[in-house]
Amino acid sequence: MNALESIDSKKSLAAVCLMMVISLGTLQIQPILGGAFIDQLDLPLNAIGAIFAAELIAMAVACGVCAMLMVNVDRRRFALVALLILASGNLASTQLHSQTSLLISRMICGASGGAVMAVVYATAALRTSKDATFAVINIGNLLWGMLLVTSMPMILKSYGVNGAFSLLAITSVLAVPGCLRVPKRYPETHRLATGSVQPFGLTSILLIMLFVLLFFGHSALWVYQERIGKSIGLEPQQIGGILGGSILAGALGAGLAGLIGRRLGLLFPQLLSFGTALLATLVMVYGNSPIAFVATACLIHMVWFFSLPYLLSMAAELDPSGRLAGLGNAAIFIGQGLGPFGAALVVGEGHFRAVGWLAASAYLIALVISCLVVARFRRGVKPSGPAIPSVSLKSPRRMVAADDPSHQ
């Protein structure tokens, strides 16, 4: 049985899940790893934002560009080469510890990770139960993130920064056998079934801006949360546990969105999410107690993942061809890359409140834009059913998209 015939198997799902979590690179451990850059490598505080921004922007660009190539390339060989480059980049990071050389090596890792991610999305799109597939991938991302965040303080204490990058290199190599589960080519039957698509309108552009702003605000604060926790007297192990718990809070937020669906409409979830994130961000940087840090870290992650399914469902309904959702994914990584870069410009020698106001400003702008997006969405799309159904991994249902307004 070839890879295409077995695309719906559990082994294929496990392979794409492993490739996906490996492709994320340092994304989920940036606050802790950034602290180690300062303590162990003597890098300046603003170098953290620049290094991580370069990695995430390279990931976003590579993911977007490679996604456009998936129809014509040998995906299996493409993924194999990308994973080997990713492993090499992580190994190089164990030897290159200056700001410039580390920035370059992380850019290489970001670009190769983005290429792997493009293969993962293209492969997952071929599976019959797409909603269950992406649900499992997201669960895998969260569990991997929790494992990394909670274990990274111990790894850094015992083996240093080199230990962290060596671990990423080893896991990149372990993901290589999964390439055998990737179909080599885009199926000809799918190619013939693809019809013409319409250009994007203002609503789509505003929706892409929301993806950027949501992740800009979160990542601007995320990369300095370890330093914020340390500034109020928390130990590295405590901070790792708190940030790991905040990732589980994100899973709770996504689960709530799936359970609630459209019962609260589309506007209220956005107002709740962006408004809560704004207030929690300011409480984190102005609060000086561990309780405030724990509560806000978990709250920000929870509303972040609560908002995201609604944005993705609107993207899917506005453009059933999937182009807009793909651009939304690229916009996510652009936001995650620009966030640390913007934070690096204002943090100076430890001005975390300035970083908090930067993130809060992004949430405020997003809150206003979300009102415009939902209003235009309601006028342009007629809902045909719940856009965010509860996902059962035993009996998965495919999401039913509404009519595309561009075809009306």
C-alpha positions, 0 to 999 in steps of 0.5 A, a space after each residue: 500500500 503506497 503513501 496515498 492509499 494509506 493517507 487516512 491511517 493512524 501511522 500517517 497521522 502520527 507521522 505528520 504530527 511528529 513533523 509538525 511539532 518538530 517544524 515549530 523549532 524554538 517557538 514554544 520555548 522562546 521565553 525560557 531559551 531567551 533567558 538562557 541566551 542572556 545568562 549563559 551566552 551574555 547576549 544583550 536583552 534586545 538580542 532575544 527579540 531580534 533572533 527569535 523574530 528572524 527565525 519566525 519571519 523566515 518560517 512564515 515566508 518559507 511556509 507561504 512560498 513552499 505552500 504554493 509549490 506543493 502542487 508541483 514538487 516531490 513532497 517526500 523528497 522536499 520534506 526529507 531535505 528540509 528536515 536534514 537542513 533543520 537538523 543541521 541548523 540546530 547543530 550549528 546553533 550549538 557551536 555559533 553563540 555570537 548574536 549575528 551567527 546565532 541569528 543566521 543559524 536560527 533563520 536557517 532553522 526557521 526557513 527549513 521548519 516552514 518548508 516542513 510545515 508546508 508539507 504537513 498542511 498539504 498532506 493533512 489536506 488529503 486526509 478524509 477527516 480533515 477536522 479530526 486531523 487538525 484537531 489531533 495536530 493541535 493537540 500534539 502541538 500543545 502536548 509537545 509544547 507543554 513537555 518542552 516548556 516544563 523540561 527545558 529549565 532542567 535541560 538548560 541547567 544540566 546541559 546549557 543552551 547546547 543541550 537544548 539545540 542538540 535535543 531539537 537536532 535529534 528530534 529533527 532526525 527522528 522525524 525523517 522516517 515520517 517522510 515515507 508516509 508523505 505522498 510524493 505528488 499531488 493527486 491528479 484527481 484533485 488537480 482536475 477537480 480544482 476550479 477557478 478562484 476569485 480575488 480577495 476583498 477588503 473583508 479578507 484583508 482585514 481578517 488577515 490583519 487580525 491574525 497578524 495582530 493577535 499573534 503580534 500582541 501575544 508573541 511580543 510579551 511571550 518572549 519576555 515572560 521568563 524575564 518578567 517572572 524572574 523579576 518578581 522572584 520566581 525560580 526558573 523551574 517555577 516559571 517553566 511550570 507556569 508557562 507549561 500550565 498556560 499552554 494547557 489553558 490554551 487547550 481549554 480555550 480551544 475546547 470552549 470555542 468548539 463547545 460553544 460554537 456560534 451560540 454567542 455569535 461571532 462578535 462577542 467571542 472576539 470582544 471577549 478575547 481581545 479585551 481580556 488579553 488587553 487587560 491581562 497583558 497590562 496586569 502582568 507587566 504592572 502586577 508584582 505578585 506571583 499570583 498575578 503572573 500565574 493568572 494572567 499567563 494562563 488567561 492570555 493563552 486561554 483567550 488566544 486559543 478561544 479566539 483563533 477557531 472563530 477567525 479560522 472558521 470565518 476564513 474557511 467560509 469566506 474562501 472554501 478553496 483554502 487560500 485564505 486559511 493558508 494566508 492566515 497561517 502565514 500571517 500568524 507567523 509574521 505576527 509571531 515574528 514581528 512581535 519579538 522584533 517590536 518588543 526588542 525596540 522598546 524593552 531597552 534594559 528591562 522596560 517590560 511595561 513598555 512591552 506590555 503597552 505595545 502588546 495591549 495596543 495591538 489588541 486594542 487595534 484588533 478589537 476595533 478591526 474585529 467589529 468591522 470584520 464581523 459586520 462585513 462577514 454577516 453581510 457577505 456570508 449566509 451561515 449554513 450551520 455551525 462553523 465550529 462544530 465539536 470534534 469527535 475523534 471517533 466519529 469526525 464530521 467535516 466542517 460545512 462551509 457557507 456560500 462563498 460571497 464571491 460566487 454570488 
